[in-house]
Amino acid sequence: MMGRRLFARKARPSLIISSPATRALTTAKSIAAALSYPAEFLQLDEQAYLASPPELLDLIQKQSNDFADLMIVGHNPGLTDLINQMLPDLALNNLPTGGLVTVDIDIDDWAKLLESQPSLVYYDYPKNPEVLLIED
């Protein structure tokens, strides 16, 4: 479902990184399939498993600058805490299972992530009553 919504929004991550946990990996594979993202390019990273915000920031900052758009599929409370650190005005109580937050970050070097001013592009989750209309 969320993969179809990302497709409708024309999301095109150049890199999808997933925790190796079963539910996260299943979600990442489902999203990759919906976006026609090659499954063999999906990267598993142990660092994403139950990661804290500093660990998630480190994971992002160490990525190659060849990847312009990253997607991290991981776990709470780390993801919720990172989102609130990056977007305090969103004041997210809890990122729901399957929820996603898309952030625009105007940098050309992932190592400079902490120097950026992230902005919210959209926030969506499976039970969102304001879903984007998607044709079957």
PyMOL commands that set and color helices and strands:
alter all, ss='L'
color gray80, all
select helices_A, chain A and resi 2-8+22-34+39-41+46-48+53-61+78-86+88-90+110-115
alter helices_A, ss='H'
color red, helices_A
select strands_A, chain A and resi 15-18+43-44+70-73+100-104+119-124
alter strands_A, ss='S'
color yellow, strands_A
deselect
rebuild
show_as cartoon
